């Protein structure tokens, strides 16, 4: 009988609900719980936290998840693969070990996979003519180098494979790719080589289908959201993977949502550019021949993907401090709500100019009209609208300038047009972070694995 490995998508982002993962361990009969906690902005936040406190820098929701799931994982032999380590995977592993002791769980091995953090190497690599040029603009890194918060390479699954070969029950990584969380267990279980491009490409399609959690089981479904059952109790996806990399996508038994061709196909086209050249750290995947087949209720078979050699470079996610945001929101009521709101914006802009306000960018939006569409949709002009909600925001070089936005808006209460409300109290200042995407030759990025015994 051919072997099948059951991979469960436990988390899709930092702050995702931990309950679907816990229920999956309870009822899903999975072999691995694969948890993705990281996004581009997340790494900036975690790096900022670590700078303030060297014991932070990881996503602490992994502790909430394991508090509910770890005893069952040990009982059922479910291994956990997570990139919750973020900017500080050693600290995350230490806290998981503490939690295991608190729960009375012993005899487990926690692996820490590092190597993605390039901050200590940046200047040396630049001396070796690694330019780190911005992929979007071509700018040189020197323009933002003093403001960098982190520099994390998107690494592949080799460290996860090594950790599992070393007997790890929990593998805590930094910025490995979303895909690597799933390819690592499959390479370990099936003995695939690092250059088994066809199977790795097929498995990458499977991993991509489930790595965003509820998006494959009815969440965000454009073609059928109105009759998707049980969104409040959405089950997360499980991939039953065969040795050739093909799989059946299903979900936790007894959970809400649905798995059908629509839900899986919408996820398949998410965040990819060229489906025939989907670049990952482990393989260049080709999704152009994918076939989806409904083989049962909440069961979709996925076949037809393949792969070619991995790129010679790895993408690096750098972040840098980019000023502060100053903002205010206010509402005008009928009659002439829009006209009064526009006059309120004019009032604010004139007061800001008089205060010597400095900003590199400003933005005005009418919520409910063009807050998502921006200037592609005109400002409303219906004099009969019952209310108009306007938000003014500015990108400012420092906190002093950002504070002026709210300060200069407060006089609207008494001095501006009649019928205003909703200004509220001074909002907390928000520091802005920007992403610097770039590349590094893969030979300069080496993963390492450490073990923690509980």
KOLFI-921046 format. One record per residue (C-alpha): x, y, z; residue number from 1; residue in one letter. Coordinates in steps of 0.1 Angstrom, whole numbers, plus 5000, padded with zeros to 4 digits. Each point is the difference from the previous one (the first is absolute). Layout:
N
- X, Y, Z, NUM, A
...
END
This chain:
454
- 5000, 5000, 5000, 1, X
- 5014, 5034, 4990, 2, X
- 5010, 5024, 5027, 3, X
- 4980, 5032, 5007, 4, X
- 5011, 5029, 5021, 5, X
- 4973, 5023, 5015, 6, X
- 5010, 5036, 5004, 7, X
- 4978, 5024, 5018, 8, X
- 5001, 5038, 4995, 9, X
- 4998, 5012, 5036, 10, X
- 5006, 5037, 4997, 11, X
- 5000, 5025, 4971, 12, X
- 5013, 5032, 5016, 13, X
- 5010, 5015, 5033, 14, X
- 4968, 5006, 5020, 15, X
- 4980, 4973, 4982, 16, X
- 4976, 4980, 5022, 17, X
- 5017, 4971, 5017, 18, X
- 4968, 4980, 5004, 19, X
- 5000, 4985, 4964, 20, X
- 5034, 4986, 5007, 21, X
- 4990, 4985, 5033, 22, X
- 4969, 4984, 4985, 23, X
- 5021, 4987, 4972, 24, X
- 5023, 4982, 5024, 25, X
- 4970, 4986, 5018, 26, X
- 4980, 4988, 4970, 27, X
- 5021, 5002, 4969, 28, X
- 5023, 4969, 5003, 29, X
- 5029, 5021, 4987, 30, X
- 5037, 4991, 5000, 31, X
- 5013, 5036, 5000, 32, X
- 4986, 5033, 5012, 33, X
- 5016, 5027, 4978, 34, X
- 4996, 5035, 5013, 35, X
- 5008, 5032, 4980, 36, X
- 5002, 5031, 5022, 37, X
- 5020, 5024, 4978, 38, X
- 4993, 5028, 4975, 39, X
- 5023, 5027, 4988, 40, X
- 4988, 5027, 5025, 41, X
- 5000, 4974, 5028, 42, X
- 5038, 4997, 4998, 43, X
- 5004, 5037, 5005, 44, X
- 4978, 5000, 5030, 45, X
- 5018, 4970, 5015, 46, X
- 5034, 5015, 4994, 47, X
- 4989, 5032, 5017, 48, X
- 4987, 4980, 5030, 49, X
- 5033, 4981, 5002, 50, X
- 5020, 5032, 4999, 51, X
- 4980, 5012, 5031, 52, X
- 5002, 4966, 5018, 53, X
- 5024, 4973, 4989, 54, X
- 4976, 4973, 5014, 55, X
- 4974, 5011, 4974, 56, X
- 4999, 4999, 4962, 57, X
- 4979, 4969, 4995, 58, X
- 4962, 4997, 4995, 59, X
- 4986, 4992, 5034, 60, X
- 4969, 4984, 4986, 61, X
- 5019, 4968, 4996, 62, X
- 4998, 4996, 5038, 63, X
- 4962, 5005, 4999, 64, X
- 4998, 4973, 4974, 65, X
- 5022, 4975, 5017, 66, X
- 4984, 5006, 5034, 67, X
- 4969, 4985, 4985, 68, X
- 5016, 4975, 4976, 69, X
- 5034, 4988, 5013, 70, X
- 4988, 4972, 5023, 71, X
- 4978, 4986, 4971, 72, X
- 5029, 5004, 4975, 73, X
- 5022, 4979, 5023, 74, X
- 4973, 4974, 5006, 75, X
- 4993, 4996, 4963, 76, X
- 5035, 5004, 4986, 77, X
- 4992, 5032, 4982, 78, X
- 5031, 5021, 4992, 79, X
- 4999, 5038, 4999, 80, X
- 5018, 5020, 4973, 81, X
- 4998, 5038, 5006, 82, X
- 5017, 5032, 4989, 83, X
- 4988, 5018, 5032, 84, X
- 5036, 5005, 5009, 85, X
- 5000, 5031, 4978, 86, X
- 5029, 5022, 5009, 87, X
- 5009, 4979, 5031, 88, X
- 4994, 4963, 4996, 89, X
- 5023, 4990, 5029, 90, X
- 4978, 5021, 5024, 91, X
- 4969, 4983, 4985, 92, X
- 5014, 4966, 5006, 93, X
- 5009, 5008, 5035, 94, X
- 4965, 5012, 5008, 95, X
- 4985, 4969, 4984, 96, X
- 5023, 4979, 5022, 97, X
- 4988, 5019, 5031, 98, X
- 4964, 4994, 4989, 99, X
- 5006, 4963, 4996, 100, X
- 5013, 4999, 5035, 101, X
- 4970, 5019, 5013, 102, X
- 4976, 4975, 4982, 103, X
- 5019, 4970, 5014, 104, X
- 5012, 4990, 4965, 105, X
- 5034, 4984, 4999, 106, X
- 5021, 4979, 4976, 107, X
- 4996, 5023, 4970, 108, X
- 5027, 5016, 4978, 109, X
- 4997, 5036, 4988, 110, X
- 5022, 5010, 4970, 111, X
- 5010, 5036, 4992, 112, X
- 5007, 5008, 4964, 113, X
- 5020, 5032, 4994, 114, X
- 5020, 5015, 4972, 115, X
- 4975, 5024, 4984, 116, X
- 5011, 5031, 5020, 117, X
- 5024, 5018, 4978, 118, X
- 5005, 5032, 5020, 119, X
- 5034, 4990, 5014, 120, X
- 5012, 4993, 4965, 121, X
- 4986, 5029, 4980, 122, X
- 5032, 5022, 4999, 123, X
- 5022, 4970, 4993, 124, X
- 4978, 4989, 4972, 125, X
- 4998, 5035, 4985, 126, X
- 5038, 4999, 5000, 127, X
- 4998, 4968, 4980, 128, X
- 4979, 5020, 4974, 129, X
- 4966, 4987, 5011, 130, X
- 4980, 5032, 4992, 131, X
- 4967, 4993, 5017, 132, X
- 4985, 5023, 4974, 133, X
- 4962, 5005, 5005, 134, X
- 4981, 4977, 4977, 135, X
- 4973, 5025, 4994, 136, X
- 5020, 5032, 4995, 137, X
- 5036, 4990, 4994, 138, X
- 5012, 5023, 5028, 139, X
- 5031, 4993, 5019, 140, X
- 4997, 4987, 5036, 141, X
- 5022, 5029, 5013, 142, X
- 4970, 5023, 4997, 143, X
- 4982, 4982, 5029, 144, X
- 5029, 4981, 5017, 145, X
- 5000, 5020, 5032, 146, X
- 4963, 4994, 5005, 147, X
- 4999, 4962, 4995, 148, X
- 4980, 4980, 5025, 149, X
- 5006, 4966, 4987, 150, X
- 5014, 4980, 4970, 151, X
- 4986, 4965, 4998, 152, X
- 5006, 4977, 4971, 153, X
- 4971, 4977, 4989, 154, X
- 5016, 4967, 5006, 155, X
- 4990, 4965, 4989, 156, X
- 4992, 4968, 5018, 157, X
- 5035, 4984, 5004, 158, X
- 5002, 5010, 5036, 159, X
- 4966, 4985, 5008, 160, X
- 5010, 4968, 4983, 161, X
- 5032, 4999, 5021, 162, X
- 4980, 5007, 5032, 163, X
- 4975, 4972, 4993, 164, X
- 5029, 4976, 4992, 165, X
- 5014, 5009, 5034, 166, X
- 4968, 4989, 5017, 167, X
- 4983, 5034, 5005, 168, X
- 4964, 5000, 5012, 169, X
- 4997, 5038, 4996, 170, X
- 5019, 5020, 4974, 171, X
- 5003, 5038, 5007, 172, X
- 5012, 5020, 4971, 173, X
- 5006, 5036, 4991, 174, X
- 4992, 5014, 4965, 175, X
- 4996, 4967, 4981, 176, X
- 4976, 5002, 4971, 177, X
- 4963, 4991, 5005, 178, X
- 5006, 4971, 4976, 179, X
- 5031, 4987, 5019, 180, X
- 4978, 4992, 5030, 181, X
- 4983, 4973, 4979, 182, X
- 5028, 4989, 4978, 183, X
- 5022, 4992, 5029, 184, X
- 4978, 4973, 5015, 185, X
- 4994, 4985, 4965, 186, X
- 5036, 4998, 4991, 187, X
- 5007, 4984, 5034, 188, X
- 4971, 4975, 4998, 189, X
- 5005, 4990, 4963, 190, X
- 5037, 5003, 4998, 191, X
- 4999, 5024, 4971, 192, X
- 5033, 5015, 4990, 193, X
- 5005, 5038, 4999, 194, X
- 5001, 4999, 4962, 195, X
- 4969, 4978, 4995, 196, X
- 4985, 5030, 4981, 197, X
- 4969, 4982, 4986, 198, X
- 4988, 4988, 5034, 199, X
- 5010, 5033, 5018, 200, X
- 4982, 5020, 4974, 201, X
- 4968, 4979, 5004, 202, X
- 5002, 5002, 5038, 203, X
- 5005, 5038, 4998, 204, X
- 4967, 5002, 4982, 205, X
- 4984, 4980, 5029, 206, X
- 5017, 5022, 5026, 207, X
- 4989, 5031, 4983, 208, X
- 4964, 4987, 4999, 209, X
- 4999, 4997, 5038, 210, X
- 5025, 5024, 5015, 211, X
- 4976, 5029, 5004, 212, X
- 4977, 4980, 5023, 213, X
- 4964, 5008, 4996, 214, X
- 5004, 5015, 4966, 215, X
- 4999, 4965, 4985, 216, X
- 4969, 4989, 5020, 217, X
- 4976, 5027, 4992, 218, X
- 5015, 5031, 5016, 219, X
- 5002, 5030, 4977, 220, X
- 4981, 4980, 4974, 221, X
- 4989, 5024, 4973, 222, X
- 4980, 4974, 4980, 223, X
- 4977, 4987, 5027, 224, X
- 5005, 5018, 5033, 225, X
- 4963, 5006, 5004, 226, X
- 4992, 4963, 5006, 227, X
- 5032, 4988, 5016, 228, X
- 4990, 4983, 5032, 229, X
- 5015, 5006, 5034, 230, X
- 5025, 5028, 4993, 231, X
- 5000, 5007, 5037, 232, X
- 5014, 4965, 5006, 233, X
- 5021, 4997, 4969, 234, X
- 5020, 4968, 4997, 235, X
- 5036, 5004, 4987, 236, X
- 5014, 4979, 4971, 237, X
- 5017, 4966, 5002, 238, X
- 5020, 4986, 4971, 239, X
- 5002, 4962, 4996, 240, X
- 5032, 4998, 4980, 241, X
- 5011, 4970, 4980, 242, X
- 5037, 4990, 4993, 243, X
- 4998, 5017, 4965, 244, X
- 4991, 5033, 5016, 245, X
- 4963, 5000, 4989, 246, X
- 4974, 5004, 5027, 247, X
- 4964, 5002, 5010, 248, X
- 4991, 5032, 5018, 249, X
- 4974, 4997, 5028, 250, X
- 4993, 5016, 5033, 251, X
- 4995, 4992, 5037, 252, X
- 4970, 4977, 5004, 253, X
- 4969, 5016, 5014, 254, X
- 5011, 5036, 4994, 255, X
- 4985, 5028, 4980, 256, X
- 5009, 5011, 4965, 257, X
- 5004, 4979, 4969, 258, X
- 5027, 4986, 4978, 259, X
- 4991, 5001, 4963, 260, X
- 5015, 5009, 4967, 261, X
- 4991, 5036, 5004, 262, X
- 5015, 5004, 5035, 263, X
- 5033, 4982, 4990, 264, X
- 5003, 5017, 4966, 265, X
- 4996, 5035, 5015, 266, X
- 5028, 4993, 5024, 267, X
- 5022, 4986, 4972, 268, X
- 5001, 5033, 4982, 269, X
- 5007, 5020, 5032, 270, X
- 5033, 5018, 5002, 271, X
- 5016, 4985, 4969, 272, X
- 5013, 5019, 4970, 273, X
- 5008, 4975, 4972, 274, X
- 4983, 4967, 5008, 275, X
- 5026, 4982, 4978, 276, X
- 5029, 5015, 5020, 277, X
- 4990, 5002, 5037, 278, X
- 5033, 5007, 5017, 279, X
- 5007, 4986, 5034, 280, X
- 5032, 4993, 5020, 281, X
- 4997, 4962, 4993, 282, X
- 4988, 4998, 4964, 283, X
- 4987, 5019, 4971, 284, X
- 4964, 4986, 4998, 285, X
- 4979, 4998, 4969, 286, X
- 4963, 5002, 5007, 287, X
- 4988, 5004, 4964, 288, X
- 4989, 4964, 4997, 289, X
- 4982, 4997, 5033, 290, X
- 4968, 4979, 5000, 291, X
- 4974, 5002, 5028, 292, X
- 4974, 4972, 5004, 293, X
- 4972, 4997, 5025, 294, X
- 5003, 4965, 5013, 295, X
- 4976, 5002, 5029, 296, X
- 4983, 5023, 5024, 297, X
- 5026, 5025, 5012, 298, X
- 5027, 4981, 4980, 299, X
- 5019, 5014, 4970, 300, X
- 5028, 4982, 4983, 301, X
- 5028, 5021, 4987, 302, X
- 5024, 4987, 4973, 303, X
- 5019, 5013, 4970, 304, X
- 5026, 5024, 5014, 305, X
- 5037, 4995, 4995, 306, X
- 5033, 5018, 5007, 307, X
- 5034, 5011, 4988, 308, X
- 5033, 5009, 5019, 309, X
- 4997, 5025, 5028, 310, X
- 5011, 5036, 4993, 311, X
- 5037, 5008, 5005, 312, X
- 4990, 5029, 5023, 313, X
- 4978, 5002, 5031, 314, X
- 4977, 5029, 5006, 315, X
- 5008, 5021, 5030, 316, X
- 4973, 5019, 5020, 317, X
- 5015, 5031, 5014, 318, X
- 4981, 5026, 5020, 319, X
- 5009, 5036, 5009, 320, X
- 4985, 5028, 5020, 321, X
- 4981, 5024, 4978, 322, X
- 4986, 5027, 5022, 323, X
- 4967, 5004, 5019, 324, X
- 4964, 5003, 4990, 325, X
- 4979, 5029, 5011, 326, X
- 4963, 4994, 4996, 327, X
- 4965, 5012, 5010, 328, X
- 4965, 4988, 4991, 329, X
- 4968, 5021, 5003, 330, X
- 4964, 4998, 4990, 331, X
- 4976, 5027, 4987, 332, X
- 4962, 4995, 5000, 333, X
- 4972, 5011, 4977, 334, X
- 4992, 5025, 4986, 335, X
- 5029, 5006, 4975, 336, X
- 5021, 4974, 5018, 337, X
- 5025, 4996, 4971, 338, X
- 5004, 5037, 4995, 339, X
- 5007, 5005, 5037, 340, X
- 5025, 4971, 5000, 341, X
- 5019, 5015, 4971, 342, X
- 5001, 5033, 5018, 343, X
- 5012, 4982, 5031, 344, X
- 5030, 4986, 4980, 345, X
- 5007, 5035, 4986, 346, X
- 4999, 5014, 5036, 347, X
- 5024, 4973, 5012, 348, X
- 5025, 5005, 4971, 349, X
- 5001, 5038, 5005, 350, X
- 5006, 4996, 5037, 351, X
- 5028, 4975, 4993, 352, X
- 5016, 5023, 4976, 353, X
- 4999, 5028, 5025, 354, X
- 5017, 4976, 5026, 355, X
- 5029, 4994, 4976, 356, X
- 4989, 4964, 4995, 357, X
- 5024, 4977, 4981, 358, X
- 4989, 4967, 4983, 359, X
- 5013, 4980, 4971, 360, X
- 4965, 4987, 4990, 361, X
- 4964, 5008, 5010, 362, X
- 4968, 4980, 4994, 363, X
- 4963, 5009, 5002, 364, X
- 4973, 4974, 4998, 365, X
- 4963, 4999, 5004, 366, X
- 4992, 4968, 5018, 367, X
- 4972, 4980, 4983, 368, X
- 5009, 5016, 4966, 369, X
- 5037, 5000, 4991, 370, X
- 5020, 4987, 5030, 371, X
- 5009, 4969, 4980, 372, X
- 4998, 5014, 4964, 373, X
- 5019, 5033, 5008, 374, X
- 4998, 5026, 4972, 375, X
- 4986, 4974, 4975, 376, X
- 4967, 5009, 5016, 377, X
- 4990, 5037, 5003, 378, X
- 4990, 5017, 5032, 379, X
- 4962, 4996, 5006, 380, X
- 4980, 5031, 4991, 381, X
- 4964, 4990, 5010, 382, X
- 4987, 5028, 5022, 383, X
- 4974, 4976, 5014, 384, X
- 5025, 4976, 5016, 385, X
- 4992, 4995, 5037, 386, X
- 5036, 5001, 5010, 387, X
- 5036, 5002, 4987, 388, X
- 5029, 4984, 5018, 389, X
- 5034, 5014, 4990, 390, X
- 5035, 4988, 5010, 391, X
- 5031, 5022, 4995, 392, X
- 5034, 4983, 5003, 393, X
- 5036, 5012, 4995, 394, X
- 5034, 4983, 4998, 395, X
- 5022, 5021, 5023, 396, X
- 5037, 5000, 5006, 397, X
- 4997, 4999, 5038, 398, X
- 4976, 4999, 5029, 399, X
- 4998, 5037, 5005, 400, X
- 4987, 5006, 4965, 401, X
- 4976, 4970, 5003, 402, X
- 4984, 5014, 5031, 403, X
- 4991, 5032, 4982, 404, X
- 4973, 4982, 4980, 405, X
- 4978, 4993, 5029, 406, X
- 5009, 5032, 5019, 407, X
- 4989, 5022, 4970, 408, X
- 4968, 4980, 4995, 409, X
- 4986, 5005, 5035, 410, X
- 4987, 5036, 4993, 411, X
- 4976, 4985, 4975, 412, X
- 4978, 4993, 5030, 413, X
- 4992, 5038, 5005, 414, X
- 5016, 5018, 4971, 415, X
- 4990, 4980, 4970, 416, X
- 4967, 4993, 4982, 417, X
- 4971, 4989, 5021, 418, X
- 4991, 4963, 5006, 419, X
- 5034, 4984, 5007, 420, X
- 5007, 4970, 5021, 421, X
- 5023, 4970, 5004, 422, X
- 5033, 5018, 5004, 423, X
- 5005, 4982, 5034, 424, X
- 5031, 5000, 5020, 425, X
- 5036, 5002, 4988, 426, X
- 5009, 4967, 4983, 427, X
- 5033, 4983, 5009, 428, X
- 5028, 5009, 4976, 429, X
- 5009, 4973, 4975, 430, X
- 5035, 4995, 4987, 431, X
- 5002, 4991, 4964, 432, X
- 5021, 4971, 4986, 433, X
- 5008, 4994, 4964, 434, X
- 5011, 4968, 4982, 435, X
- 5032, 4998, 4980, 436, X
- 4999, 4969, 4978, 437, X
- 5033, 4988, 4986, 438, X
- 5020, 4969, 4991, 439, X
- 5030, 4982, 5013, 440, X
- 5020, 4971, 4984, 441, X
- 4988, 4969, 5018, 442, X
- 5035, 4988, 5008, 443, X
- 5003, 5028, 5026, 444, X
- 4970, 4987, 5020, 445, X
- 5007, 4969, 5022, 446, X
- 4974, 4985, 5024, 447, X
- 5010, 4984, 5032, 448, X
- 4981, 4979, 5025, 449, X
- 5002, 4998, 5038, 450, X
- 4981, 4977, 5023, 451, X
- 4983, 5007, 5033, 452, X
- 4991, 4971, 5022, 453, X
- 4969, 5000, 5022, 454, X
END
